[in-house]
Structure formats: structure tokens, C-alpha cells
Amino acid sequence: MIELAQVVQVTDATLVGPPMSVRGMASLDQAGAQDLSFLMPGRRPETAAGALLLREQDRGDYAGVCLFVQDPYLAFAQASALFEPAWMAQPGIAPSAQVDPSAQLGEGVQLAAGVVIEAGVTIGAHTAIRPNTWIGPNCQIGAQCQIGNHVSMYPGCRVGDQGRIHSGAVIGADGFGFAPSDQGWVKIHQLGGVWIGDRVEIGANTTIDRGALDDTHIADGVKIDNQVMIAHNCRIGAGTAIAACVGMAGSTEIGANCTIGGAAGFTGHLSICDNVHIGAMTLVAGDIRQSGAYAGGVQGARPMRDWKRNMARFNQLDSLAQRLIALEKKINR
């Protein structure tokens, strides 16, 4: 059970109603008398939730305990941390974990069963690593990180503080580099690494390749969804969010505070400036030098307003064709 006073503390809410404990968070239609929910602006407070995060002007006839906030969705995000189950069931280092004697582990590090820590690894304080994860030689992991099960981190990669890497992610595998020859493809050995900043979240089964010479670089605060492919020598700016199934070919540079919709693709060796929104399933085949929203599917990225106008005209093609046929018949009489 979580006291509402704890919720108030993390959300800076104003509590109106008696103190109470809640068992969890739930959606408006599923919440019960012992649950906390949140109300987005414009919706009616029709819920059985015992407590509600909402704006004061949206209270309506809701009779439960109110936690007034300016941004209910942000408050929901802040409060959700209080209800997340413990990352590790067992503290300490499991007997079956294998730790090289040269590895340096900070205070309170937790290693689950089957974890392998290779030579020269450093891990910051209070980082937790779930079962069957491999941390390759000379990797660096910061403090208060959470590394999921079956994660592979190849040699020489770096993760900053307060990062979260979900199950099945692969950090630092070889980039796709080959030179053609008369005898076939000659492998370009990937000699760089992967540099990941602080507070970065990497989704399940996402892959981030090591650089050919310089490091692949993921800046502070980047959020990456599941099943994203980031190729060698890509650079992702601070605060950018990348949705699932995005694919980036090598040497793609994304600016700060961008958002990239699901299944968008980047052809590589291009640059995207700061504060750009890429719509889902957009093919980006050239530089974007002006902030704004872009979409375009396989036709290529273009300003969102132009794309919407073109799509509207495309949907009119059949009626336009029928009108043209009718005009031609009239002229040819």
C-alpha cells in the first residue's frame, strides 16, 4: 500500500480530502475504491477510483480524494514509480554469477543468477543486473542502472548513470561493414565502441552497433523503444525519443529533443537538426535542417502540412478521374 502523502511528495499535488492508502494505479474505468487514477483534461471524472490526479477545474462532481496538479499525465508518470515492483527479487550477488577478479563493483551492486562480468568491467553503486546477462571486457556501467535479463554488452561499451536496458538488448555488436573484392566481401573490423549517456532507456531486443572507428553515441536522456536498430557511428542527441521498429543506417545523426515515430527508416550518412518530429513509417533519405514535423511514407520525409495536403489530394484522385472522363466524353461528342 502507498500513502497518498508519498504521491503528493513526488507530484507536488494539492491534496483535498482525508489521508488514505492506495493499493495501486488503475485506469479510470478499471479503478476501485482503493486505487489511484488520473484524469486527462477534457474527460469526465466518471470513475470509482478512491483518489484521482486531476486539474482543479476538471473536478466536476467527483466525490473521491483529489490530488490537484497542473499536468495530470506528468503526475501519473511521476507517481507510477512508487508502484513499480522491485527490480531484483534477491539482493547481493548470486552464487552462480561469474565475476572476473579484476572487475570493480560499487556498493550495493546486485547480480542475479547466470550473470557474467568479464575482466576490466566497472559497475557503479546500486546497479542491478538480471539473470543471464553478459557484460564484456572493459565495459563501464554507471550507478543506479537496471540491466534486464539476457542483455549482451560487447567489449569496451559505456553506459552512464540511472540507465535502464531491457531484456534481450544487444549493445556493441559489430556494425555492418564490408568492402567488396574479387574474392567476395572483406570484413571491416569494427574498432569503435558504444557511448551511452545518463538516464537513457533502451527497449527490449533493441540493438545498438559499435562504431567502425569512432563510437556510436547516445546522449543523455534518450528514450529508445523495443526492437529499434541503430547502426554503427550513429549519433542521437539529448532528450530524443525513438518509437519501436525504427531502423537507422550507419552514420545517421539525430539532433536533440526529436521524436521519431514507429517504423521510420533512415538511409544513413544524413543529419537531422534539433526539435524535429518524424511521423510513423516515414523514409528519411536526406538531411533535415529546419525544425518541425515531417512525414511521407516511402515517398520520403517532407513537412507534415505538405504531406497531409498531398494525402488529401490523393484521396480525391478517383473522383477527379471520373470528372475528367466525363469532360472528355462531353468534348468529344
Helices and strands as residue ranges (DSSP letters): E 2-3, H 4-11, E 14-16, E 21-22, E 24-25, E 35-38, E 51-54, G 56-58, E 65-68, H 72-80, E 98-99, E 104-105, E 110-111, E 116-117, E 122-123, E 128-129, E 134-135, E 140-141, E 146-147, E 152-153, E 158-159, E 164-165, E 170-171, E 178-181, E 184-187, E 194-196, E 201-202, E 207-208, E 216-218, E 223-224, E 229-230, E 235-236, E 241-242, E 247-248, E 253-254, E 259-260, E 265-266, E 271-272, E 276-278, E 283-284, E 292-295, G 297-299, E 302-303, H 304-314, H 317-331
